[in-house]
Each structure stands twice: as structure tokens, then as C-alpha cells.
């Protein structure tokens, strides 16, 4: 099983963790409500977990241009 982290705005891969046993509390998943879990975490049939996050470039772009929050995908 692996955890794959990617930016939810531009799709950039942020990293991958290879773990056989993962505690969701250690990953902070327990801090998410049900809707956030549905939006940010997906599970594949092979047991991998895909987590949507935000990369530093997109975070910086949002800070400089708050109007970008109205678009779904930053790279057009």
C-alpha cells in the first residue's frame, strides 16, 4: 500500500509514502469531516490511498490572487 499526495489544483505530485501499516490519526485524517474526506481522499482497489493537498506554488498564487478561488483548476 502506498499513499500518493498530489496538488488538487494543478495535479503536481507532492510525494509518495510506502507503508504497510498506516494509522489515519498519524496522517491527520481524523481532523477532516466526512465531506472533506470524500473530497480529498480516494482509495484504489490495490489498497493505495490518494490524498489531494496543495503545493507551495498554488498556495502562493492564491495568496497573491484571491480571485483564483473561483476556478477549479489553476493550469488552464
Biopython code that builds the backbone (N, CA, C, O; Angstrom):
import numpy as np
from Bio.PDB.StructureBuilder import StructureBuilder

atoms = [
    (1, "UNK", "N", (0.842, -1.173, 0.000)),
    (1, "UNK", "CA", (0.000, 0.000, 0.000)),
    (1, "UNK", "C", (0.891, 1.242, 0.000)),
    (1, "UNK", "O", (1.930, 1.275, 0.659)),
    (2, "UNK", "N", (0.475, 2.242, -0.737)),
    (2, "UNK", "CA", (1.209, 3.498, -0.800)),
    (2, "UNK", "C", (0.240, 4.659, -0.654)),
    (2, "UNK", "O", (-0.933, 4.564, -1.016)),
    (3, "UNK", "N", (0.750, 5.744, -0.123)),
    (3, "UNK", "CA", (-0.006, 6.994, -0.061)),
    (3, "UNK", "C", (0.580, 7.926, -1.098)),
    (3, "UNK", "O", (1.784, 8.185, -1.092)),
    (4, "UNK", "N", (-0.247, 8.428, -1.980)),
    (4, "UNK", "CA", (0.178, 9.347, -3.025)),
    (4, "UNK", "C", (-0.426, 10.714, -2.724)),
    (4, "UNK", "O", (-1.642, 10.851, -2.592)),
    (5, "UNK", "N", (0.430, 11.715, -2.620)),
    (5, "UNK", "CA", (-0.022, 13.082, -2.378)),
    (5, "UNK", "C", (0.147, 13.888, -3.657)),
    (5, "UNK", "O", (1.203, 13.843, -4.287)),
    (6, "UNK", "N", (-0.903, 14.634, -4.047)),
    (6, "UNK", "CA", (-0.825, 15.489, -5.223)),
    (6, "UNK", "C", (-1.592, 16.777, -4.958)),
    (6, "UNK", "O", (-2.464, 16.836, -4.091)),
    (7, "UNK", "N", (-1.248, 17.799, -5.721)),
    (7, "UNK", "CA", (-1.923, 19.088, -5.580)),
    (7, "UNK", "C", (-3.297, 18.999, -6.234)),
    (7, "UNK", "O", (-3.415, 18.567, -7.380)),
    (8, "UNK", "N", (-4.310, 19.399, -5.522)),
    (8, "UNK", "CA", (-5.673, 19.325, -6.046)),
    (8, "UNK", "C", (-5.958, 20.415, -7.068)),
    (8, "UNK", "O", (-6.989, 20.375, -7.739)),
    (9, "UNK", "N", (-5.067, 21.381, -7.196)),
    (9, "UNK", "CA", (-5.289, 22.485, -8.125)),
    (9, "UNK", "C", (-4.537, 22.319, -9.437)),
    (9, "UNK", "O", (-5.086, 22.620, -10.496)),
    (10, "UNK", "N", (-3.297, 21.849, -9.393)),
    (10, "UNK", "CA", (-2.507, 21.739, -10.626)),
    (10, "UNK", "C", (-2.124, 20.305, -10.958)),
    (10, "UNK", "O", (-1.614, 20.037, -12.046)),
    (11, "UNK", "N", (-2.366, 19.372, -10.026)),
    (11, "UNK", "CA", (-2.084, 17.970, -10.284)),
    (11, "UNK", "C", (-0.652, 17.531, -10.046)),
    (11, "UNK", "O", (-0.328, 16.363, -10.258)),
    (12, "UNK", "N", (0.208, 18.431, -9.612)),
    (12, "UNK", "CA", (1.610, 18.097, -9.359)),
    (12, "UNK", "C", (1.721, 17.041, -8.264)),
    (12, "UNK", "O", (1.047, 17.130, -7.238)),
    (13, "UNK", "N", (2.566, 16.052, -8.482)),
    (13, "UNK", "CA", (2.829, 15.043, -7.462)),
    (13, "UNK", "C", (3.654, 15.679, -6.351)),
    (13, "UNK", "O", (4.687, 16.297, -6.610)),
    (14, "UNK", "N", (3.194, 15.523, -5.116)),
    (14, "UNK", "CA", (3.891, 16.105, -3.961)),
    (14, "UNK", "C", (4.711, 15.074, -3.199)),
    (14, "UNK", "O", (5.570, 15.432, -2.394)),
    (15, "UNK", "N", (4.452, 13.812, -3.450)),
    (15, "UNK", "CA", (5.231, 12.787, -2.776)),
    (15, "UNK", "C", (4.472, 11.492, -2.644)),
    (15, "UNK", "O", (3.286, 11.400, -2.959)),
    (16, "UNK", "N", (5.190, 10.493, -2.169)),
    (16, "UNK", "CA", (4.623, 9.155, -2.031)),
    (16, "UNK", "C", (5.227, 8.500, -0.803)),
    (16, "UNK", "O", (6.438, 8.567, -0.590)),
    (17, "UNK", "N", (4.399, 7.876, -0.005)),
    (17, "UNK", "CA", (4.850, 7.133, 1.171)),
    (17, "UNK", "C", (4.545, 5.663, 0.957)),
    (17, "UNK", "O", (3.416, 5.298, 0.629)),
    (18, "UNK", "N", (5.533, 4.833, 1.140)),
    (18, "UNK", "CA", (5.347, 3.383, 1.056)),
    (18, "UNK", "C", (5.287, 2.848, 2.477)),
    (18, "UNK", "O", (6.305, 2.793, 3.167)),
    (19, "UNK", "N", (4.110, 2.457, 2.911)),
    (19, "UNK", "CA", (3.930, 1.927, 4.259)),
    (19, "UNK", "C", (3.024, 0.719, 4.195)),
    (19, "UNK", "O", (2.053, 0.708, 3.439)),
    (20, "UNK", "N", (3.329, -0.290, 4.976)),
    (20, "UNK", "CA", (2.441, -1.446, 5.030)),
    (20, "UNK", "C", (1.310, -1.223, 6.036)),
    (20, "UNK", "O", (0.207, -1.740, 5.862)),
    (21, "UNK", "N", (1.588, -0.459, 7.078)),
    (21, "UNK", "CA", (0.570, -0.144, 8.085)),
    (21, "UNK", "C", (0.590, 1.364, 8.311)),
    (21, "UNK", "O", (1.626, 1.947, 8.631)),
    (22, "UNK", "N", (-0.578, 1.983, 8.138)),
    (22, "UNK", "CA", (-0.676, 3.427, 8.308)),
    (22, "UNK", "C", (-1.848, 3.720, 9.233)),
    (22, "UNK", "O", (-2.942, 3.183, 9.061)),
    (23, "UNK", "N", (-1.604, 4.573, 10.206)),
    (23, "UNK", "CA", (-2.639, 4.990, 11.136)),
    (23, "UNK", "C", (-3.201, 6.325, 10.667)),
    (23, "UNK", "O", (-2.454, 7.293, 10.527)),
    (24, "UNK", "N", (-4.504, 6.391, 10.422)),
    (24, "UNK", "CA", (-5.102, 7.626, 9.907)),
    (24, "UNK", "C", (-4.952, 8.789, 10.885)),
    (24, "UNK", "O", (-4.923, 9.945, 10.462)),
    (25, "UNK", "N", (-4.858, 8.509, 12.169)),
    (25, "UNK", "CA", (-4.641, 9.583, 13.150)),
    (25, "UNK", "C", (-3.265, 10.214, 12.976)),
    (25, "UNK", "O", (-3.116, 11.428, 13.116)),
    (26, "UNK", "N", (-2.256, 9.394, 12.671)),
    (26, "UNK", "CA", (-0.915, 9.923, 12.447)),
    (26, "UNK", "C", (-0.870, 10.812, 11.202)),
    (26, "UNK", "O", (-0.080, 11.754, 11.137)),
    (27, "UNK", "N", (-1.705, 10.515, 10.231)),
    (27, "UNK", "CA", (-1.740, 11.289, 8.992)),
    (27, "UNK", "C", (-2.626, 12.530, 9.107)),
    (27, "UNK", "O", (-2.609, 13.392, 8.229)),
    (28, "UNK", "N", (-3.392, 12.616, 10.182)),
    (28, "UNK", "CA", (-4.264, 13.769, 10.387)),
    (28, "UNK", "C", (-5.630, 13.631, 9.747)),
    (28, "UNK", "O", (-6.401, 14.591, 9.736)),
    (29, "UNK", "N", (-5.950, 12.456, 9.212)),
    (29, "UNK", "CA", (-7.240, 12.262, 8.561)),
    (29, "UNK", "C", (-8.402, 12.415, 9.540)),
    (29, "UNK", "O", (-9.507, 12.779, 9.139)),
    (30, "UNK", "N", (-8.160, 12.142, 10.811)),
    (30, "UNK", "CA", (-9.217, 12.261, 11.814)),
    (30, "UNK", "C", (-9.678, 13.710, 12.000)),
    (30, "UNK", "O", (-10.742, 13.955, 12.568)),
    (31, "UNK", "N", (-8.882, 14.663, 11.523)),
    (31, "UNK", "CA", (-9.242, 16.083, 11.639)),
    (31, "UNK", "C", (-10.228, 16.514, 10.551)),
    (31, "UNK", "O", (-10.797, 17.602, 10.630)),
    (32, "UNK", "N", (-10.432, 15.675, 9.544)),
    (32, "UNK", "CA", (-11.325, 16.001, 8.437)),
    (32, "UNK", "C", (-12.742, 15.529, 8.739)),
    (32, "UNK", "O", (-12.941, 14.478, 9.349)),
    (33, "UNK", "N", (-13.728, 16.321, 8.304)),
    (33, "UNK", "CA", (-15.105, 15.850, 8.425)),
    (33, "UNK", "C", (-15.405, 14.922, 7.250)),
    (33, "UNK", "O", (-14.561, 14.750, 6.370)),
    (34, "UNK", "N", (-16.581, 14.330, 7.224)),
    (34, "UNK", "CA", (-16.916, 13.346, 6.192)),
    (34, "UNK", "C", (-16.846, 13.926, 4.782)),
    (34, "UNK", "O", (-16.359, 13.265, 3.864)),
    (35, "UNK", "N", (-17.323, 15.140, 4.605)),
    (35, "UNK", "CA", (-17.301, 15.767, 3.281)),
    (35, "UNK", "C", (-15.866, 16.036, 2.821)),
    (35, "UNK", "O", (-15.536, 15.822, 1.654)),
    (36, "UNK", "N", (-15.027, 16.497, 3.726)),
    (36, "UNK", "CA", (-13.622, 16.747, 3.391)),
    (36, "UNK", "C", (-12.911, 15.440, 3.034)),
    (36, "UNK", "O", (-12.126, 15.400, 2.087)),
    (37, "UNK", "N", (-13.180, 14.392, 3.775)),
    (37, "UNK", "CA", (-12.584, 13.091, 3.454)),
    (37, "UNK", "C", (-12.985, 12.652, 2.054)),
    (37, "UNK", "O", (-12.159, 12.155, 1.289)),
    (38, "UNK", "N", (-14.259, 12.838, 1.724)),
    (38, "UNK", "CA", (-14.748, 12.448, 0.400)),
    (38, "UNK", "C", (-14.082, 13.274, -0.698)),
    (38, "UNK", "O", (-13.793, 12.753, -1.775)),
    (39, "UNK", "N", (-13.837, 14.554, -0.434)),
    (39, "UNK", "CA", (-13.237, 15.451, -1.423)),
    (39, "UNK", "C", (-11.726, 15.254, -1.573)),
    (39, "UNK", "O", (-11.197, 15.412, -2.673)),
    (40, "UNK", "N", (-11.034, 14.918, -0.502)),
    (40, "UNK", "CA", (-9.574, 14.925, -0.508)),
    (40, "UNK", "C", (-8.905, 13.551, -0.523)),
    (40, "UNK", "O", (-7.718, 13.456, -0.836)),
    (41, "UNK", "N", (-9.629, 12.495, -0.195)),
    (41, "UNK", "CA", (-9.010, 11.176, -0.075)),
    (41, "UNK", "C", (-9.764, 10.181, -0.944)),
    (41, "UNK", "O", (-10.989, 10.080, -0.869)),
    (42, "UNK", "N", (-9.014, 9.439, -1.779)),
    (42, "UNK", "CA", (-9.611, 8.365, -2.565)),
    (42, "UNK", "C", (-8.795, 7.095, -2.349)),
    (42, "UNK", "O", (-7.588, 7.138, -2.108)),
    (43, "UNK", "N", (-9.480, 5.985, -2.440)),
    (43, "UNK", "CA", (-8.870, 4.683, -2.229)),
    (43, "UNK", "C", (-8.971, 3.881, -3.523)),
    (43, "UNK", "O", (-10.018, 3.878, -4.172)),
    (44, "UNK", "N", (-7.896, 3.206, -3.898)),
    (44, "UNK", "CA", (-7.912, 2.389, -5.103)),
    (44, "UNK", "C", (-8.070, 0.920, -4.732)),
    (44, "UNK", "O", (-7.896, 0.538, -3.575)),
    (45, "UNK", "N", (-8.401, 0.105, -5.727)),
    (45, "UNK", "CA", (-8.648, -1.316, -5.478)),
    (45, "UNK", "C", (-7.400, -2.064, -5.005)),
    (45, "UNK", "O", (-7.516, -3.103, -4.355)),
    (46, "UNK", "N", (-6.217, -1.551, -5.322)),
    (46, "UNK", "CA", (-4.990, -2.226, -4.873)),
    (46, "UNK", "C", (-4.558, -1.786, -3.474)),
    (46, "UNK", "O", (-3.509, -2.209, -2.990)),
    (47, "UNK", "N", (-5.362, -0.935, -2.820)),
    (47, "UNK", "CA", (-5.068, -0.515, -1.453)),
    (47, "UNK", "C", (-4.345, 0.808, -1.340)),
    (47, "UNK", "O", (-4.124, 1.291, -0.229)),
    (48, "UNK", "N", (-3.969, 1.409, -2.457)),
    (48, "UNK", "CA", (-3.310, 2.717, -2.411)),
    (48, "UNK", "C", (-4.301, 3.797, -2.000)),
    (48, "UNK", "O", (-5.502, 3.688, -2.243)),
    (49, "UNK", "N", (-3.777, 4.825, -1.383)),
    (49, "UNK", "CA", (-4.577, 5.979, -0.965)),
    (49, "UNK", "C", (-4.038, 7.196, -1.692)),
    (49, "UNK", "O", (-2.830, 7.437, -1.705)),
    (50, "UNK", "N", (-4.931, 7.960, -2.296)),
    (50, "UNK", "CA", (-4.555, 9.191, -2.993)),
    (50, "UNK", "C", (-5.122, 10.367, -2.210)),
    (50, "UNK", "O", (-6.329, 10.453, -1.979)),
    (51, "UNK", "N", (-4.231, 11.273, -1.804)),
    (51, "UNK", "CA", (-4.610, 12.421, -0.988)),
    (51, "UNK", "C", (-4.374, 13.695, -1.791)),
    (51, "UNK", "O", (-3.283, 13.925, -2.312)),
    (52, "UNK", "N", (-5.416, 14.517, -1.881)),
    (52, "UNK", "CA", (-5.292, 15.803, -2.564)),
    (52, "UNK", "C", (-4.915, 16.862, -1.533)),
    (52, "UNK", "O", (-5.548, 16.976, -0.483)),
    (53, "UNK", "N", (-3.893, 17.623, -1.842)),
    (53, "UNK", "CA", (-3.396, 18.671, -0.961)),
    (53, "UNK", "C", (-3.196, 19.925, -1.801)),
    (53, "UNK", "O", (-3.887, 20.113, -2.802)),
    (54, "UNK", "N", (-2.264, 20.781, -1.409)),
    (54, "UNK", "CA", (-1.948, 21.973, -2.196)),
    (54, "UNK", "C", (-0.431, 22.158, -2.204)),
    (54, "UNK", "O", (0.231, 22.041, -1.172)),
    (55, "UNK", "N", (0.100, 22.447, -3.384)),
    (55, "UNK", "CA", (1.548, 22.655, -3.497)),
    (55, "UNK", "C", (1.889, 24.102, -3.125)),
    (55, "UNK", "O", (1.007, 24.958, -3.066)),
    (56, "UNK", "N", (3.137, 24.356, -2.883)),
    (56, "UNK", "CA", (3.559, 25.698, -2.465)),
    (56, "UNK", "C", (3.333, 26.733, -3.577)),
    (56, "UNK", "O", (3.035, 27.890, -3.283)),
    (57, "UNK", "N", (3.470, 26.334, -4.841)),
    (57, "UNK", "CA", (3.240, 27.278, -5.936)),
    (57, "UNK", "C", (1.782, 27.723, -5.994)),
    (57, "UNK", "O", (1.502, 28.912, -6.150)),
    (58, "UNK", "N", (0.858, 26.782, -5.871)),
    (58, "UNK", "CA", (-0.564, 27.133, -5.898)),
    (58, "UNK", "C", (-0.953, 27.943, -4.659)),
    (58, "UNK", "O", (-1.730, 28.894, -4.757)),
    (59, "UNK", "N", (-0.418, 27.569, -3.503)),
    (59, "UNK", "CA", (-0.698, 28.331, -2.284)),
    (59, "UNK", "C", (-0.246, 29.775, -2.446)),
    (59, "UNK", "O", (-0.961, 30.706, -2.077)),
    (60, "UNK", "N", (0.932, 29.948, -2.994)),
    (60, "UNK", "CA", (1.469, 31.287, -3.224)),
    (60, "UNK", "C", (0.596, 32.054, -4.222)),
    (60, "UNK", "O", (0.341, 33.244, -4.037)),
    (61, "UNK", "N", (0.143, 31.381, -5.269)),
    (61, "UNK", "CA", (-0.721, 32.018, -6.267)),
    (61, "UNK", "C", (-2.033, 32.470, -5.636)),
    (61, "UNK", "O", (-2.518, 33.559, -5.946)),
    (62, "UNK", "N", (-2.620, 31.653, -4.752)),
    (62, "UNK", "CA", (-3.854, 32.034, -4.059)),
    (62, "UNK", "C", (-3.639, 33.234, -3.150)),
    (62, "UNK", "O", (-4.499, 34.110, -3.051)),
    (63, "UNK", "N", (-2.503, 33.272, -2.494)),
    (63, "UNK", "CA", (-2.221, 34.401, -1.599)),
    (63, "UNK", "C", (-2.075, 35.700, -2.375)),
    (63, "UNK", "O", (-2.508, 36.756, -1.915)),
    (64, "UNK", "N", (-1.458, 35.620, -3.563)),
    (64, "UNK", "CA", (-1.280, 36.819, -4.393)),
    (64, "UNK", "C", (-2.551, 37.208, -5.143)),
    (64, "UNK", "O", (-2.787, 38.389, -5.397)),
    (65, "UNK", "N", (-3.376, 36.208, -5.501)),
    (65, "UNK", "CA", (-4.570, 36.440, -6.324)),
    (65, "UNK", "C", (-5.766, 35.700, -5.732)),
    (65, "UNK", "O", (-6.087, 34.605, -6.193)),
    (66, "UNK", "N", (-6.428, 36.257, -4.738)),
    (66, "UNK", "CA", (-7.559, 35.574, -4.094)),
    (66, "UNK", "C", (-8.691, 35.218, -5.061)),
    (66, "UNK", "O", (-9.469, 34.306, -4.782)),
    (67, "UNK", "N", (-8.797, 35.923, -6.194)),
    (67, "UNK", "CA", (-9.851, 35.626, -7.164)),
    (67, "UNK", "C", (-9.686, 34.238, -7.781)),
    (67, "UNK", "O", (-10.637, 33.710, -8.358)),
    (68, "UNK", "N", (-8.518, 33.646, -7.674)),
    (68, "UNK", "CA", (-8.283, 32.310, -8.229)),
    (68, "UNK", "C", (-9.132, 31.239, -7.542)),
    (68, "UNK", "O", (-9.299, 30.146, -8.082)),
    (69, "UNK", "N", (-9.665, 31.539, -6.365)),
    (69, "UNK", "CA", (-10.505, 30.568, -5.665)),
    (69, "UNK", "C", (-11.765, 30.241, -6.466)),
    (69, "UNK", "O", (-12.427, 29.241, -6.189)),
    (70, "UNK", "N", (-12.101, 31.065, -7.448)),
    (70, "UNK", "CA", (-13.324, 30.836, -8.222)),
    (70, "UNK", "C", (-13.103, 29.836, -9.361)),
    (70, "UNK", "O", (-14.071, 29.426, -10.001)),
    (71, "UNK", "N", (-11.855, 29.433, -9.631)),
    (71, "UNK", "CA", (-11.610, 28.454, -10.683)),
    (71, "UNK", "C", (-11.269, 27.100, -10.077)),
    (71, "UNK", "O", (-10.691, 27.030, -8.992)),
    (72, "UNK", "N", (-11.624, 26.026, -10.775)),
    (72, "UNK", "CA", (-11.392, 24.673, -10.259)),
    (72, "UNK", "C", (-9.961, 24.205, -10.469)),
    (72, "UNK", "O", (-9.419, 23.474, -9.639)),
    (73, "UNK", "N", (-9.350, 24.615, -11.558)),
    (73, "UNK", "CA", (-8.031, 24.104, -11.938)),
    (73, "UNK", "C", (-7.170, 25.275, -12.354)),
    (73, "UNK", "O", (-7.541, 26.005, -13.273)),
    (74, "UNK", "N", (-6.024, 25.481, -11.705)),
    (74, "UNK", "CA", (-5.213, 26.670, -11.963)),
    (74, "UNK", "C", (-4.489, 26.642, -13.295)),
    (74, "UNK", "O", (-4.304, 27.691, -13.913)),
    (75, "UNK", "N", (-4.078, 25.473, -13.752)),
    (75, "UNK", "CA", (-3.388, 25.361, -15.023)),
    (75, "UNK", "C", (-4.449, 25.191, -16.105)),
    (75, "UNK", "O", (-5.090, 24.143, -16.190)),
    (76, "UNK", "N", (-4.633, 26.203, -16.919)),
    (76, "UNK", "CA", (-5.710, 26.158, -17.930)),
    (76, "UNK", "C", (-5.205, 25.690, -19.262)),
    (76, "UNK", "O", (-5.977, 25.596, -20.216)),
]
sb = StructureBuilder()
sb.init_structure("model")
sb.init_model(0)
sb.init_chain("A")
sb.init_seg("    ")
for serial, (resi, resn, name, xyz) in enumerate(atoms, 1):
    if name == "N":
        sb.init_residue(resn, " ", resi, " ")
    sb.init_atom(name, np.array(xyz, "f"), 0.0, 1.0, " ", f" {name:<3s}", serial, name[0])
structure = sb.get_structure()
